[in-house]
Amino acid sequence: MAEGPSPWDQDLVPDWEPPQIDTSVPHPNRMYNYLIGGKDHFKADRDAAEALIKARPDTIITARAAESFTRRAVRKLAQDGIRQFLQMGAAITIANSNDQAAGRSAPDIRTFIYVADDPISLAHARALLVGRPGPPVIVVGGNFREPQDVLARPGLAGKLDFDEPIGLLLFGMLDFIASERRARRALDYLMGRVAPGSMAAFYHVIEVESEEVNNALDRTLAQDQIELTPRTAEHVRELVSGYEFVHPGLVPITDWHPDGTGPGTDMAERTAAIGGVIIKR
């Protein structure tokens, strides 16, 4: 008798070819894992993350504030009635998983889908998820920068009910798309596909006031060919203009429903990221 989807229900058709696995090249997923205290990274990832810390000393605070924000946002969506989730972006951490955070808030979560473009992270995620209690979880490889291609893949057919609200978790997505037009197009496509009542949670790394720090960060990102694109807070607001946000709006991530976990509101000035939750009426 079928037991529902497992983490091994990935799409095997050849419409997406993962990048060649090269552990000497840093990847944002694994760098992020290192910054939040995880174990799933290689020397190249650690070296690149340390270079970011040297360029912007508060990088660790921002990363850990972002991880705390993701947990609060997922919990909020589940408490507000979302029962199916789609997460795509460069900030996927399975060990401290958002699917379990959702399941603790709402045991009747129907499905939780992760989409990532790093083969190593995907393989590790699937191994971790085997036999783990919680909502049905599917891990899919794909280019999150082109969501229309991801959602069109046969492996996701029937996994999401687009007639019911969906929780979009876009952590490490918009700020990992260098082109603002492409980032807006991806967001518009996703919001256009989902039903009224759906919500999209995201955060975006922003530039700091110090031009010297911003320039040092840009040089480090370019050297390691990392697509992270910090924008000013004003540019982020322009990027998502026209969308409705739930309370408290698009704010520093430390100020979004703080619950005592992660860096708090006293760290807002040292946390270079803003975030919020969009709702589709």
N, C-alpha and C positions, 0 to 999 in steps of 0.2 A: 504494500500500500504506500502511495506517495506521502512523503512527510513535508512537502513544501520545499521552497528553494533553499539551497545550501550555498555557502561561499564558493563552491566549485561550479556554480551555474553560470560561469562566465561565457561570453560569446566567443566561439572559436572560429567563426568565419573570417576569411582573410581580408576584411575590409578595413582593418586597422593594423598597422605593423608598428609594434613598440620600437622605440629607439634602441640602438645596440647597447647592450649592457656594458658599461665601462666604469668600474669602481674608482678609477683615477679622476673621473669628472664629477664635480659636486652636483648634487641635485637639491632643489629647494625643499622637497619633502623631508629628506634626510637631514638637511641643515636645520630645518625647523625642529625636527625630532631632537637633535643635539641641543638646541637652544632651550628647549623646555625640560631638559633633563632625561631624555629617553636614551635608549641603547641601540637603536636601529640606524647606524650611520657608519661611514668609513672615514679613513684619514683625510681624503680629499674634502669630504663634507665638513669635518671638524676644522680643517685649515681655513676653508672658505668662511665658515661661521666666525672663527676667531678674527679673520680679517675684517668682517663686518663689525664685530665688537670694537676692534681698534679704530675703525672709521667712525662709528657711532656707538659710544660706550653704553648707551641705554638700550641697546638692541635686545639684551636678555630680558629686561623689564618689559619691553614692548611685546616680545614673543610670549612671555608668560601671562601678560595681561590679555593677549589675544586668545590664548588657550582657555583662560577663565571665561572670557566673553563668549566663546563658542559654546561652552557648557551651559551658561545661563540662557543663551538664545535658544538652544535646542530645547531646554526644559520649558521655556516660555511657550514655544510653538506647540509642544506636546500638551501643555496645560490648557492652551487655547483651542484644542480640538484637532490638531493636525495628527493624522494617523499614518501617513506615508511620507517618506523623506527621500530626497535626492541630493547628495553632496558631491560637488565637483570643485576642484581647485588644487592649489599647491600646498595646502596646509591640512593634509589628511594624516591623522595619528590614530591608528587602530588600537594601540595598547590602552590608551585612555579614551575609549571610543565614545563617539557621540550616539551610536545606536543604543548603547547601554544607558546613557543619560536619558535618552528618550524613553526607553523601556521602563526605567525607574519611575518616571513621571506618569506614564500611561502604559500599563501592561498590555493593552490591546493594540499596540502599534502593528500595522499590517505588513509593512515592508520598509526596508532601509537599504538604499543603494549608494555605494561609493563609486566614484569615477576618478581615476588618476592615470597619469601618463608615465609613471616610473615602474618598470617591470620588477625591480627588486622590492619596492614597497608593496606592489600587488601580490607578489609571491609570499612575502612575509605576512601580509594581511590575511590571505586565505588560510595560511597555516595556523595563525592565531585564532581564527574564527571557527575552525572545525570543532564541533561539539560544544561550543560555548553557549550558555543559556542566554535568552534574550529574544528580541524580535527577529523575524526572518531577515537575513542580511545577504546582499549580493554585492560582490566586488567586481568591477568591470574596468578593463583598460580602455582608454580612449583619450583623445585630445579635447580637454575641457574648453579650450579656446574656440572650438567649433561645436557648440551644443546641438545644432541641428543634425550634424552627422552622428553624434553619440545617440541621440534619441531615436534616430532612424534605424539603428542596428537591430537585427533580428533577435539578438540575445536579450533585449529589453522589451520585446513585444509582450504585452499583457502583464508586465510586472508593475506598472503604474496605472492607476485609474485616473485619466485626465478629466473625467467628469466630476471628480471629488477634489477637495483642496489638497494641495501638495506643499510640503515644506521644502523650499530650495535653500540649501546651505552653500553659500558661495564664498567660503573662506579661502583666501589666497587665490582668488580668481580675477577680479577686476584689476587688482594691482599687479597681476602677472600677465596682463595684456598691454603691450606697449602702446598700441594705437587706441586712442580714445574712441574713434569711430567704431573700431572692431569690438571694443569692450561694451559700448552702448548697444551695438547690434546684438551681441550675445545676450545681454540682459533683456533687451526688448523681445528677443525670440523666446526666451524662457518664460517671461511674464505673459507673453501672448499665448503660449501653449496651455498654461495651467488654468484651472477653474477659479471663479470668484471664491474668495475666502482663503486662497492660497497666500503664503507668506514667503518672503525671501530675506534671509539673514546674511549679512556680509560685514566685513570690516575692510578697511583700506589703509595701508601704510602711507603716512604723509611726510612731507618735507618738514624740516625743522627751521628755526629762524637763522641758524648759523650757516652762511653760505660756504664756509670752509668745511664744515661737517658734511653738508650736502654734496659738495664736489668730491670729497674723499670717498663718500659712499658710492657715488656714480662711477668713480675710477675702479673701485673694488668690484662692483657688479659687472662692469664691462670686462675686466680682466678675467673673471670666472664665467663670463657669458651667461649671466643670470638675468632673466627678463624682468625681475622685480622693478616696478616703475612707481616710485613714490611721487605723489602729486600734492599740490597744496590743498588745504582743506576746502578752499574756494573752488578749485578745479574738480574735486570729488563731488561737491554739491552740484556743480554744473553737469557732471557726468550722469547723475541720477535725478536730474531735475524733472519735475512732472509726476513723480511717483509719491504716493502717500505713505508716510511712516507712522507706525504705532508709537505711543509714548515711550520714551521721551524724545523721539526723533533721531536725527543723525548727530551723534555726540561723541566726545572722547570715550573710548571703550571702557575705561575705568568708571565712567559715570553712568553706564547703562545698567540699571537695576543691580547695583552692587550688592553682594551677599556675604562679604567677608572672606571670599576666596580669591586668591591671586592678588596682584597689586591693586590697592584701593584708590579712592578718589584723591588721596594725598599724593599719589604718584602720577596724576593726570599730566602734569607738565613734563614728566620724563617718559611719557608713553606716546610714541609717535604713530598713533593710529586712531581713526574714528570709525564708528560703525552704527548699525541700526537694523531695523526690521521693516521691510516694505510689505504692505498688504494690498491685495487686489480686491477691489469691491465688485 
